[in-house]
Amino acid sequence: MKQIDQLIICSPYREPGKHWQQDEETQEFGIIDGRRPAGYTIASGNKSGFVPLKLANTIRTRLKEWQEKGRPGLTGISKELLEHWNDPDKRTNPFFFCQMEAIETIIFLNEAPAHYTSGFTIPGDGGSFERWCSKMATGSGKTIVMAMLIAYNILNKVTYRKDNRFSKNILIVAPGLTVKSRLSVLNPSDEHNYYQEFQIVPSTLMEKLREGKVKVINWHMLAWDTQDKLDEKAKKGQLRSVDKRKHMELSDTAYAKKVLGEMSNSKNILVINDEAHHAWRSAAESKEKGKTKDEIDNTVWVGGLDKLNNKVPILRCHDLSATPFAPTGKKSSEAGLFEWIVSDFGLNDAIESGLVKTPRVVIRSDGKVASDFKPRLYHLYNDPDVKVDINQKQIPKESPLPELVNNAYDLLATDWLKTKQEWIKDGINIPPVMITIANTTVTADRIKYHFDSGSCNVPEICDPEKTLQIDSKVLGAIENEDESLTGSKAELAEALRRKVDTVGKLGEPGEQIQNVISVGMLSEGWDAKNVTQIMGLRAFSSQLLCEQVVGRGLRRVSYDFDDDKMLSPEYVNIFGVPFSFIPHEGGVSTPRPAKPKHIIEPTDAKRDFRIEFPNILRVDTIYQSRLKLDYEEVKPIEIDPSNTITEAELGGVIDNDVTPAALSDVDIKRIAENYRLQSVIFKVATRVFGIEKHNWKGNEYDFLAQLLKLTEEFIQSDKIQIKTELFSQDPVRKKILITLNIARIIQHFMVAIKAQNASVFSPVFDKEKPIRSTGDMPTWYTSKPNAWHEKSHINHTVFDSTWEANNASIINKHEAVKAFVKNDHLGFTIKYNYKGVVKNYFPDYLIQLNNGDYLILEVKGQDSDENRAKREFLNLWVLAVNQNGKFGKWHWAVVFNSSEIHDILNKYKEFPAEYFLPIDEPKKEKELIENSFNFATFYGLSADDLKKEGSVEKMVQKVYKELLSQNFSEIFKVIREASAATDEALEDEEAFQNRTYSLLDTFAPSDKKVYDSRVRNYIKEAKHLEKQSLDYLIQAEYLSDSIVIHTGEDYSPFIMQVSRAVESELLHKVFIPFTNFIRTENPNISATYAYDFNNNDTKFFAQRLSRNENSYTLGNMHHILKKTGEEQSRSRSTLSKDFYAYLEENFDRGITQADFLNDVEELIKKFRNKSAHVDMLSKEQAQDCKYLVRKVLTKFLGLAA
């Protein structure tokens, strides 16, 4: 057989366009154009060959026809979801093709007009509810599809409440505890839910999604005792309860309540069966007494759903499985495929797309061959000597394994060792794993002893501490949440489950496991990615079983793709599993080790470089009442006919497939008749009107009329420039070119209108999280190059090129930069519109400057129309944020080579006067220089020392500082003696120094660092303050100086600002974290805290929590803390009790006690409240307030430490 270098021939992100196929005559494998039909391969017993799935193939064809017609029949929500899922800008990696096909098939069957779904029916399973099965290979991302399915149903049902095609109540049935635990990500309220982690639901729809209900259960929850079973138990004396209800079968109502809880009153439910090959009905030929326990369990699964359906109708049951087969009740080697499979992406498809590791089985060896002319290592169990030996019963574990098995283990362990050595060399800290699937517990014991005793000739794999033998019975009991497991048995079983579940995971119990021995199948949900070798020592009577065993080792380590979105191969080497229906790759036998993965996350060690940014969904523009367009200010838009032809060929089709590049004069005239210029004008104006009408506050018709007038002027102006004379001089061709570029023209025109006619730019914030920061970045992993940067909160900055690495280094080293972060997995996006399509723009860097401002920096290799569109919307974003005024001052810049980064950053070295400081009249440069040198001479500073400062302003500052620092002690002594005759007490020298700066009205510091330094001087723990709190204190210091400069007498602004620092600390360190915590722990706030909504002391607090609002005043927070500290209040209020428990766990108990709260109350009554009213507060009061704030903050930071 001709060697095949690589089986991966398709991208997982596109529909497969070719597949491998074996020629029946030559037995050689070749690549065939076109997609493999849906179906499966039989390669067991006397049967072999490919069996197509007629229903799935028919649906596949109809689905394509429906898609090509523009997906008619969809609801608005369904359209929005599909557009969102297909938008590559919404996520780092697009969804796999198989995921999109699976969900689109379901949507098609549910919503497409009847003529698309006529001519075929989806068979049932003999039950009373409908079932649809999505067949998806292991590792193809079924959980993502489940999340899509849930979002699709809930969002549609919540939006269209009377539409019976959808349900907002979802029941997910899992095959075991491990899978059940992992499926918690399907609950929208889960902290790590997939809807947000993988951007499955637009952020604007998350609130709607949470209106639905999602319940995940283990299949065992569906079990119940029939009346016959209860009578039998009573007869045997197994029911000793005197409660008569215990002797009666649960009614359908009671059963539904037990299983569904609050969903039991729903009108209908949607069921999702994960690993649905467990959920089948007994075949008619099967007899109850002949069933295995597994068969009985499967009957319970489906029987339980039947019982639920009697009370709460099941709208539909969606089955997901890689191997949706059920025993037929005939021969044990036969299995019947579910007849209701509607979509199919099988293991062969997954291998050819690189979605899973490539399995490699033995095809040659230098030993003798088996009777079927295949190597004996191919199916070890079938070797006569092996089969007899490992089927012995009651044989001591010390009994040596058959020679062929010993030989096989030596070979496979040698292969494993080579893999391990390569991984160590590449810096991979977890070992590769070899797994064995044995036929019996006796064989498993012998295998374990074989390694523990060092009988294997590869000692590195013989470490007992790193070998895990799985007791399938115990593991099965804990997976099924068997109530008979109690006490130490339950603890041991859970410990085993945890170790099995965490094989290959850093920092977990199973991290260093390298040799796994199991009897029978490893349970579903076992997804260790570091399996590189598999040994099969049991019978494999069907390819279904082979696929299920091999599937345990097929999950990939890396999903990094190349420029063509192709994945590189990863391998798992297999002995003893006759996996025969795919071609085998040749080449080196050692699996290619996965690239070392680097963890990327924020680090506490660099928390000082944390950057906060507003989380804005969009920027609304409020227009002025009269629209105008100054054409001197409008940038021209250039249309290149050659680019237009390419775009038309790709998507801009007119009259089926005619484009400007292929038109004759006759054709052009015909099209021109259909597209009159007035029609184009109207189309542009109405499109802009549709997009922007919600931002117009007056009469909508007036808005449209003004747009029509301006559109006509714009289209007939010289601002639309056409490159070639052929199109620019010919009115007909020009009209057609404008028509083909209408999306670009609309976008350009809309930006021009906004720029000149906006009265307000209004940012619309994400309600769930209006402010994000670098600390919110989720942990992720990459094999890309990366580097540590001192000024980034993230542990390593990741690069796609050496050019990017150089850019990051320049930013990190620049003196103007306080902190920066590369916008990678950060969640910082700006919406922009290009060619009529809303997309996400991810600027390259966020930079916090030493002057207090923020800079969004984009580094581009070349420019384009789309990049220019991004910048227009970036500018609107910055304008909106600066108008809002709550996030500091923001700037943006774009550079096209690394050297320009220096020029941009150099502009921001100095602290801008307009930010905090008053603008003084400029002094003559000569006078400043002369004064600075005079000062220097008098105070012992050399001219060389001053020149190092770089600017005249800094020279003067240095002289002033030197003067004050040298003389403060003497000044303090003199004034202290002089003040002894007055009633005014003099503060300590440090406070006096701070006060002196405020009194030097002509020497007000011109650098934010001075104000920052003052704050840090009088609050020693200032580094632990929230950024917003620190900013309030810095602004207060500036306000104090401003009041002095302008000889003001009212210090209310200063007092208000320092008080806000206390308010900010309590809000950000106590109340916002508690809100997030309690909404996660108790999503149903209304039910949990029902008493508190009617209690005057806690009503306000409960309402804020239920609405997820964080608008508390200092007085509100003081009242809540005071009531929480009262034992009587906690005895009545669940909310107070929970808040108190949270505070005890996270703070010192003193936060609710009088010593702290009395100071806060004094601050509120004496200063904070008065500063917000007409009272005039003196300088002395301001000084008292400042010291009280210092006292409160110092206490609080101590309590929060």
Secondary structure, DSSP 8 states (H G I E B T S, - for coil): ----S----S-TTS---EEEEE-TTT--EEEEES---SEEEEEETTEEEEEE-HHHHHHHHHHHHHHHTT-TT--HHHHHHHHHHH-GGGSSS---HHHHHHHHHHHHHHHS-GGGSTT------SSSS-EEEEEE-TTS-HHHHHHHHHHHHHHHHHHSTT-TT--SEEEEEESSHHHHHHGGGGSTTSTT-HHHHTT-S-GGGHHHHTTSEEEEEEGGGG----HHHHHHHHHTT----S-GGGGS---HHHHHHHHHGGGGGSS-EEEEEETGGG-----TT--GGG--HHHHHHHHHHHHHHHHHHHS-EEEEEEEESS-EEE-SS-TT-EEE-TTEEEEE-HHHHHHHTSS-EEEE----SS-B-TTSSBTTTTGGGSHHHHHHHT-SS--TTS---HHHHHHHHHHHHHHHHHHHHHHHTT--S--EEEEEESSHHHHHHHHHHHHTT-SS-GGG--GGGEEEE-HHHHHHHHTT-TT--HHHHHHHHHHHHHHHTTT-TTSTTTT--EEEEES---TT---S-EEEEEEES---SHHHHHHHHHTT---S---B-TTS-B---EEEEES----SS----S-SS-------EEE-B-GGGGGG--EEE-EEEEEEEE-SS----TTTS--EEE-HHHHHHHHHHT--BTTTB-GGG--HHHHHHHHHHS-HHHHHHHHHHHHHHHHGGG--S-HHHHHHHHHHHHHHHHTSTTEEESSHHHHS-HHHHHHHHHHTHHHHHHHHHHHHHHHHEEEEEEEE-SS-SEEEGGG---EEE-S-EE--TT-SBS-EE-SSHHHHHHHHHHHH-TTEEEEEE-SSS---EEEEETTEEEEE--SEEEEETTS-EEEEEE-SS--HHHHHHHHHHHHHHHHHHHH-SS--EEEEEESSTHHHHHHHHTTSS--TTTSS-------HHHHHHHHHHHHHHTT--HHHHHTT-SHHHHHHHHHHHHHHHHHHHHHHHHHHHHTTSS-----HHHHHHHHHHH-GGG---SHHHHHHHHHHH-TTGGGS-HHHHHHHHHHHHHHHHHHHTT----HHHHHHHHHHHHHHHIIIIIHHHHHHHHHH-S-HHHHTTGGGG-TTTHHHHHHHHHT-----HHHHHHHHHHHT-HHHHHH-HHHHHHHHHHHHHS-GGGGSHHHHHHHHHIIIIIIHHHTSS----HHHHHHHHHHHHHHHHHHHHHH-
